[in-house]
Amino acid sequence: MQQAEIRQQWEGAAPGWARWEPTIAAWMDPATKAMLAMAAVDEGARVLDLACGAGSQTLDAARRVGPQGSVVAGDISDTMLQHVRDNARVAGLANVATLAGAAEDLDIAADSFDAVICRLGLMLFVEPARALAAVRRALRPQSKVAVVVFTTPARNPFMAKPMQILLHHAGKTPPSPGQPGIFSLGPPGVLERLLADSGFVDVEQRLVEVPLHMSSAAETLTMMKEAFGAYRAVIGDCPEAVQAAAWVEVAETLRTFEAPTGFVAPTEVLVAAAVKPT
Ligand SMILES: C[S@@+](CC[C@H](N)C(=O)[O-])C[C@H]1O[C@@H](n2cnc3c(N)ncnc32)[C@H](O)[C@@H]1O
């Protein structure tokens, strides 16, 4: 897939992602806290947030670093970045700036950041190694990058089963190893190897359970249809009837996660941090 396609995919999902951001932020909160701590996003730090989306973790970082620190939020989608600017203004945070473009193409002064974070983005990049090379250059020596990715289909069934259904209806195959995809960096060892091959050392990894709680399967379906760019992309170029049939089957699958208290689905993410050597 080309960068232009990825940009278009996420431009289409950006309004939905922004609408669902409070839900996504609450869902990912334990992983976000781990990522910020593992990257040493501390008072006064200069932070780069890659694939920032509508910026909830950008704003968390901006609060942690305080007025003496700063956060640059980068994304391939301009609409996402407009949401970041609006959200920062509403939150009264003057220490947030935005940077448009693909992470792979970043041209940033060497040694200019104290920490780099990336929540739920790296696994979707066409060339994650090229993005990590740019990150390594941008970081000052002995500082850290920390990322959050989904682990495996077995540990994330409410995401894996709908993806299988959409791929089946669209007549497409799942991404092969090495291709971008929601689970591409989740299998044991893959992310660790990518970080090491990109010149980082002292890789630290934590598995974090972040079960998703929603009011109903119907609400989860709406979020998936509106906000999940990778899902929308699988089915978006199919005839209307194919799309409708696929989403009906996804709805049935999501109903299997309904309990008397609402929708509850296990989700597991991997938080990994690594150091740029001197
Ligand atoms: C699943 S969303 C995560 C957004 C945000 N980090 C969060 O956790 O709320 C993925 C984001 O990655 C961005 N993205 C995808 N490919 C990218 C690339 N190559 N470079 C920069 N951003 C990219 C999308 O525009 C989207 O905002």
The ligand as an SDF file (V2000), in Angstrom:
LIG
                    3D

 27 29  0  0  0  0  0  0  0  0999 V2000
   -4.9560    3.6850   15.1530 C   0  0  0  0  0  0  0  0  0  0  0  0
   -4.6620    5.4030   14.9480 S   0  0  0  0  0  0  0  0  0  0  0  0
   -3.8350    5.8070   16.4820 C   0  0  0  0  0  0  0  0  0  0  0  0
   -3.8980    7.2860   16.8010 C   0  0  0  0  0  0  0  0  0  0  0  0
   -3.3290    7.6910   18.1690 C   0  0  0  0  0  0  0  0  0  0  0  0
   -1.9200    7.3870   18.3000 N   0  0  0  0  0  0  0  0  0  0  0  0
   -4.1010    7.0560   19.3080 C   0  0  0  0  0  0  0  0  0  0  0  0
   -3.6210    6.0580   19.8690 O   0  0  0  0  0  0  0  0  0  0  0  0
   -5.1960    7.5470   19.6190 O   0  0  0  0  0  0  0  0  0  0  0  0
   -3.3230    5.3620   13.7870 C   0  0  0  0  0  0  0  0  0  0  0  0
   -2.8120    6.7260   13.3630 C   0  0  0  0  0  0  0  0  0  0  0  0
   -1.6500    6.5260   12.5660 O   0  0  0  0  0  0  0  0  0  0  0  0
   -1.6100    7.4810   11.5380 C   0  0  0  0  0  0  0  0  0  0  0  0
   -0.7000    6.9570   10.5130 N   0  0  0  0  0  0  0  0  0  0  0  0
   -0.8520    5.8510    9.7570 C   0  0  0  0  0  0  0  0  0  0  0  0
    0.2320    5.6560    8.9950 N   0  0  0  0  0  0  0  0  0  0  0  0
    1.0960    6.6680    9.2790 C   0  0  0  0  0  0  0  0  0  0  0  0
    2.4120    7.0120    8.8300 C   0  0  0  0  0  0  0  0  0  0  0  0
    3.0460    6.2790    7.9270 N   0  0  0  0  0  0  0  0  0  0  0  0
    2.9990    8.1020    9.3550 N   0  0  0  0  0  0  0  0  0  0  0  0
    2.3680    8.8650   10.2840 C   0  0  0  0  0  0  0  0  0  0  0  0
    1.1220    8.5940   10.7450 N   0  0  0  0  0  0  0  0  0  0  0  0
    0.5040    7.4990   10.2540 C   0  0  0  0  0  0  0  0  0  0  0  0
   -3.0700    7.6170   11.1450 C   0  0  0  0  0  0  0  0  0  0  0  0
   -3.3440    8.8030   10.4510 O   0  0  0  0  0  0  0  0  0  0  0  0
   -3.7660    7.5460   12.5120 C   0  0  0  0  0  0  0  0  0  0  0  0
   -3.9100    8.8210   13.0600 O   0  0  0  0  0  0  0  0  0  0  0  0
  1  2  1  0
  2  3  1  0
  2 10  1  0
  3  4  1  0
  4  5  1  0
  5  6  1  0
  5  7  1  0
  7  8  2  0
  7  9  1  0
 10 11  1  0
 11 12  1  0
 11 26  1  0
 12 13  1  0
 13 14  1  0
 13 24  1  0
 14 15  1  0
 14 23  1  0
 15 16  2  0
 16 17  1  0
 17 18  1  0
 17 23  2  0
 18 19  1  0
 18 20  2  0
 20 21  1  0
 21 22  2  0
 22 23  1  0
 24 25  1  0
 24 26  1  0
 26 27  1  0
M  CHG  2   2   1   9  -1
M  END
$$$$
